Amino acid sequence: MADQSIIRTVKNPKLTLIAFQLRNNLALGDEPIETANHLWEKCQELGETLNSPHLKTLINRLEQDQRKIGFPPGEDDISNDYVELLSDRFLHFYAIPDKDKPQLKGGVYPLQIHDTYAIDITFHRPESVVNLSEFNYFLNPNYCLLPANIQSDLGQTLILFAEPLLSESEDYQDFAKVCVEALFPSSDAQRLLKNTPSKGKFFGSPIFEYDTGEYNPSRSINLLIWFNCSPQTQMLEAQGNYYQLLINLLCCRNKIMYSYTQARWCYQQAKNLYK
């Protein structure tokens, strides 16, 4: 059991949101659906809330000729299966939500994966030791990255990557539990912690997966906590060769969950018609 009186810290933490939104459906073909730009609009809202000039202008940077973003998904065109939507790849941003507090730093990485938009929004605190009690300011200000705020139709995953500074009496799972409690409001933390996390190793360091277990991806909270516990982990994470595989895996996972939710809804509608 984790001792709540201990001041816990991590080194070089970053929290990444990876969220997905449909761009196209069968009914409209190549034309984007009405809610296609939802993630970019959420970024703009986030820029307004956090006083971040770069986030406010993301949509303008993404727009091409005729004010369109992205590409029609070709059935056999694998070049559209992973498209970076910014010419500079990343949009680095800063935010000053409170003039009396330190500046927030992060980056945005927008993508199109076939018929789906994806966004990576990362807040980071490089070269710093951060108290877990400061997570809500530096990594998830005002809980802005939670599903209730992002509301993407295909859902999202949060990934915390940090070097834990453990006491001798603690283990990694105890420390991960306290990280969950620091990142989320108590009600959401309880939803995540009522289920035993999946655990394993990724690039030589412990990783834990927490999930609320809901079928609807737009309401479900999915969290990966990946600890940086070895030089090998640090090197491989920095190289980033795993990233495209990971985001494709998460996209497939969320589309399967979305299809299952839609199938359940259709079943219920059909059942009601036959009553």
C-alpha positions as CSV (number, residue, x, y, z in Angstrom):
1,M,0.0,0.0,0.0
2,A,1.4,3.4,-1.0
3,D,2.1,5.8,1.9
4,Q,0.1,9.0,1.1
5,S,2.4,11.1,3.3
6,I,5.5,10.6,1.2
7,I,6.3,13.4,-1.3
8,R,6.8,11.5,-4.6
9,T,8.7,12.9,-7.6
10,V,9.5,11.9,-11.2
11,K,12.2,13.1,-13.6
12,N,11.6,14.4,-17.1
13,P,7.9,13.5,-17.3
14,K,5.7,13.9,-20.3
15,L,2.0,13.1,-20.8
16,T,0.8,12.3,-24.3
17,L,-2.8,12.3,-25.6
18,I,-3.4,10.2,-28.7
19,A,-7.0,10.8,-29.9
20,F,-8.8,9.7,-33.1
21,Q,-11.7,11.1,-35.1
22,L,-13.3,9.8,-38.3
23,R,-12.7,11.9,-41.4
24,N,-14.9,9.9,-43.8
25,N,-17.7,7.5,-43.8
26,L,-19.4,5.3,-46.5
27,A,-22.4,7.7,-46.9
28,L,-20.3,10.8,-47.9
29,G,-17.5,9.0,-49.7
30,D,-14.5,11.2,-50.2
31,E,-16.1,14.3,-48.6
32,P,-15.2,14.8,-44.9
33,I,-18.0,14.3,-42.5
34,E,-19.5,17.2,-40.5
35,T,-17.4,16.4,-37.4
36,A,-14.2,15.7,-39.1
37,N,-12.4,18.8,-37.8
38,H,-13.4,18.1,-34.2
39,L,-9.8,17.5,-32.9
40,W,-8.4,20.6,-34.6
41,E,-11.2,22.7,-33.1
42,K,-10.5,21.2,-29.7
43,C,-6.9,22.3,-30.1
44,Q,-8.1,25.8,-30.8
45,E,-10.2,25.8,-27.7
46,L,-7.3,24.5,-25.7
47,G,-5.2,27.3,-27.1
48,E,-7.8,29.8,-25.9
49,T,-8.0,28.2,-22.4
50,L,-4.3,27.9,-21.9
51,N,-3.3,31.2,-23.6
52,S,-1.2,29.4,-26.2
53,P,-0.9,31.3,-29.5
54,H,0.4,28.3,-31.5
55,L,-2.5,26.1,-30.5
56,K,-5.0,28.7,-31.5
57,T,-3.6,28.7,-35.1
58,L,-3.4,25.0,-35.7
59,I,-6.4,24.9,-38.0
60,N,-5.0,27.7,-40.1
61,R,-1.7,25.8,-40.5
62,L,-3.5,22.6,-41.5
63,E,-5.8,24.1,-44.1
64,Q,-4.8,23.7,-47.7
65,D,-6.4,24.8,-51.0
66,Q,-10.1,25.3,-50.8
67,R,-9.8,25.3,-47.0
68,K,-9.7,21.5,-46.9
69,I,-7.5,19.4,-44.5
70,G,-6.2,15.9,-45.3
71,F,-6.9,13.7,-48.3
72,P,-9.7,11.4,-49.5
73,P,-8.7,7.8,-48.4
74,G,-7.8,5.8,-51.5
75,E,-8.9,2.1,-51.2
76,D,-5.6,0.8,-52.4
77,D,-3.3,3.8,-51.8
78,I,-1.1,2.8,-49.0
79,S,0.6,6.3,-49.1
80,N,-2.6,7.6,-47.4
81,D,-2.4,5.1,-44.6
82,Y,-0.1,7.4,-42.5
83,V,0.1,11.0,-43.5
84,E,1.7,13.8,-41.5
85,L,-0.5,16.9,-41.9
86,L,2.0,19.6,-41.0
87,S,4.9,20.4,-43.3
88,D,7.2,20.8,-40.2
89,R,5.7,17.6,-38.8
90,F,5.4,19.0,-35.2
91,L,4.0,22.2,-33.9
92,H,5.9,23.1,-30.7
93,F,3.9,25.3,-28.4
94,Y,4.1,27.1,-25.1
95,A,1.3,28.2,-22.8
96,I,0.9,30.7,-20.0
97,P,-2.4,29.9,-18.3
98,D,-1.3,31.8,-15.2
99,K,1.2,34.7,-15.4
100,D,2.4,33.9,-11.8
101,K,3.3,30.3,-12.7
102,P,6.0,28.6,-14.9
103,Q,5.4,28.4,-18.6
104,L,4.0,25.1,-20.0
105,K,5.7,23.4,-22.9
106,G,4.5,20.8,-25.4
107,G,4.0,19.7,-29.0
108,V,1.2,18.7,-31.4
109,Y,1.6,16.1,-34.1
110,P,-1.5,15.8,-36.4
111,L,-1.9,12.8,-38.7
112,Q,-4.3,11.1,-41.1
113,I,-4.5,7.3,-40.9
114,H,-6.6,6.3,-43.9
115,D,-10.1,7.5,-43.2
116,T,-9.2,8.8,-39.6
117,Y,-7.6,11.8,-38.2
118,A,-5.2,11.4,-35.2
119,I,-3.6,13.9,-33.0
120,D,-0.8,13.6,-30.5
121,I,-0.8,16.4,-27.9
122,T,2.1,16.2,-25.5
123,F,2.9,18.2,-22.4
124,H,6.4,17.8,-21.1
125,R,8.7,19.0,-18.4
126,P,12.3,18.2,-19.7
127,E,15.3,18.2,-17.4
128,S,13.1,18.7,-14.4
129,V,12.2,16.8,-11.2
130,V,8.4,17.2,-10.8
131,N,6.4,16.5,-7.7
132,L,3.4,14.4,-8.5
133,S,1.2,17.0,-6.9
134,E,2.2,19.3,-9.8
135,F,1.0,16.9,-12.5
136,N,-2.3,18.7,-12.9
137,Y,-0.5,22.0,-13.7
138,F,2.4,20.8,-15.9
139,L,1.1,17.8,-17.7
140,N,-2.7,17.9,-17.6
141,P,-3.7,21.5,-16.8
142,N,-7.3,21.7,-15.6
143,Y,-7.7,18.0,-16.7
144,C,-7.8,19.3,-20.3
145,L,-6.7,16.0,-21.8
146,L,-9.5,13.9,-20.4
147,P,-12.2,12.3,-22.6
148,A,-14.9,14.5,-21.1
149,N,-13.0,17.5,-22.6
150,I,-11.7,16.0,-25.8
151,Q,-14.8,14.0,-26.8
152,S,-13.4,12.4,-29.9
153,D,-15.8,9.9,-31.5
154,L,-13.2,7.1,-31.7
155,G,-11.8,7.7,-28.3
156,Q,-8.3,8.2,-27.0
157,T,-5.3,6.9,-25.0
158,L,-3.1,8.8,-22.5
159,I,0.5,7.8,-22.1
160,L,2.6,8.9,-19.1
161,F,6.4,8.5,-19.6
162,A,8.7,9.4,-16.7
163,E,11.6,8.3,-14.6
164,P,10.2,7.4,-11.2
165,L,12.2,8.4,-8.1
166,L,11.1,5.6,-5.8
167,S,11.7,5.2,-2.1
168,E,13.3,1.9,-1.0
169,S,10.0,0.5,0.3
170,E,8.0,1.2,-2.9
171,D,7.5,-0.9,-6.0
172,Y,6.6,0.3,-9.5
173,Q,2.9,-0.7,-9.3
174,D,2.5,1.2,-6.1
175,F,4.1,4.2,-7.7
176,A,1.9,3.8,-10.8
177,K,-1.2,3.9,-8.6
178,V,-0.2,7.2,-7.1
179,C,0.5,8.6,-10.5
180,V,-3.1,7.7,-11.5
181,E,-4.4,9.5,-8.4
182,A,-2.3,12.6,-9.3
183,L,-3.4,12.7,-13.0
184,F,-7.1,12.4,-12.6
185,P,-10.0,13.7,-10.5
186,S,-10.8,11.3,-7.7
187,S,-13.9,9.9,-9.3
188,D,-12.0,9.1,-12.5
189,A,-9.1,7.7,-10.6
190,Q,-11.4,5.3,-8.7
191,R,-12.9,4.1,-12.0
192,L,-9.5,3.3,-13.3
193,L,-8.2,1.7,-10.1
194,K,-11.1,-0.6,-9.5
195,N,-9.7,-2.9,-12.2
196,T,-6.3,-4.6,-11.8
197,P,-3.9,-3.0,-14.4
198,S,-2.3,-5.1,-17.1
199,K,1.4,-5.0,-16.7
200,G,4.6,-5.9,-18.6
201,K,7.8,-4.6,-19.9
202,F,8.4,-2.3,-22.9
203,F,12.0,-1.6,-24.1
204,G,13.3,-3.0,-20.8
205,S,11.1,-0.9,-18.4
206,P,7.8,-1.5,-16.6
207,I,4.6,-0.5,-18.3
208,F,1.1,-0.6,-16.9
209,E,-2.3,-0.3,-18.6
210,Y,-5.3,1.1,-16.8
211,D,-8.8,1.2,-18.4
212,T,-12.3,1.9,-17.1
213,G,-13.6,-1.0,-19.2
214,E,-16.4,0.8,-20.9
215,Y,-17.5,-0.2,-24.4
216,N,-18.1,3.3,-25.7
217,P,-14.6,4.6,-26.7
218,S,-15.7,8.3,-26.5
219,R,-16.3,7.8,-22.7
220,S,-13.7,5.2,-21.8
221,I,-10.4,6.2,-20.1
222,N,-7.4,4.3,-21.3
223,L,-4.1,5.0,-19.7
224,L,-0.6,3.7,-20.2
225,I,2.1,4.4,-17.5
226,W,5.5,3.7,-18.9
227,F,8.5,4.1,-16.5
228,N,11.9,5.0,-17.8
229,C,14.1,2.8,-15.7
230,S,17.1,2.0,-17.9
231,P,19.5,3.7,-20.4
232,Q,18.1,1.3,-23.1
233,T,14.6,2.6,-22.5
234,Q,15.7,6.2,-22.7
235,M,17.6,5.6,-26.0
236,L,14.8,3.6,-27.7
237,E,12.1,6.0,-26.7
238,A,14.1,9.0,-27.9
239,Q,14.7,7.3,-31.3
240,G,10.9,6.9,-31.7
241,N,11.1,4.0,-34.2
242,Y,8.2,2.3,-32.3
243,Y,5.9,5.2,-32.6
244,Q,4.1,4.6,-36.0
245,L,3.5,1.0,-35.0
246,L,2.0,2.1,-31.6
247,I,-0.3,4.7,-33.0
248,N,-1.5,2.3,-35.7
249,L,-2.2,-0.3,-33.1
250,L,-4.1,2.2,-30.9
251,C,-6.1,3.3,-34.0
252,C,-7.1,-0.2,-34.8
253,R,-8.1,-0.9,-31.2
254,N,-10.3,2.2,-31.0
255,K,-12.0,1.5,-34.3
256,I,-12.8,-2.0,-33.2
257,M,-14.3,-0.7,-30.0
258,Y,-16.3,1.9,-32.0
259,S,-17.6,-0.7,-34.4
260,Y,-18.7,-2.9,-31.5
261,T,-20.5,0.1,-29.8
262,Q,-22.2,0.9,-33.1
263,A,-23.2,-2.7,-33.6
264,R,-24.8,-2.8,-30.1
265,W,-26.7,0.4,-30.8
266,C,-28.0,-1.0,-34.1
267,Y,-29.0,-4.3,-32.4
268,Q,-31.0,-2.3,-29.8
269,Q,-32.7,-0.2,-32.5
270,A,-33.7,-3.4,-34.4
271,K,-34.9,-5.0,-31.2
272,N,-37.1,-2.0,-30.5
273,L,-38.7,-2.1,-34.0
274,Y,-39.8,-5.7,-33.5
275,K,-41.5,-5.1,-30.1
